[in-house]
């Protein structure tokens, strides 16, 4: 015969625990999903979003795929990706005017370690349109943008 009392006690504990969890969530809010960025700890050539948004005349360069850029690219960003599905020289020609008039360029891709931001920023540096020290990679990538 199955003992019902231990099952009922476990069920009561489960319901009480769930109630406390929901109450805590409502009172304090959910967990923070912000991308932490400490300017003193990022690699040279990288910049935190909080610092980048304060700079004048920033051109945001999306180094993700066209599909992702069209879906949720940063407002007024330009697409410049080294993804094999794209023709980089054509994209560079489209972005040239924006890059030539920029005071600062910030390149971002899906994550900090995605591998596209650094090569794209290097290709922009090679154009010598703006001073090299004004071309940055966004620390945290697109995740840093979507939480701002």
Buried (B, 14 or more C-beta within 10 A) or exposed (E): EEEEEEEEEEEEEEEEEEEEEEEEEEEEEEEEEEBEBEEEEBEEBBBBBEBBEEEEEBBBBBBBBBEBBEEEBBEEBBBBBBBEEBEBEEBBEEBBEBBEEBEBBBBBBBBBEBEBBBBBBBBBBEEEBBEEEBBBBBBBBBBBBEEE
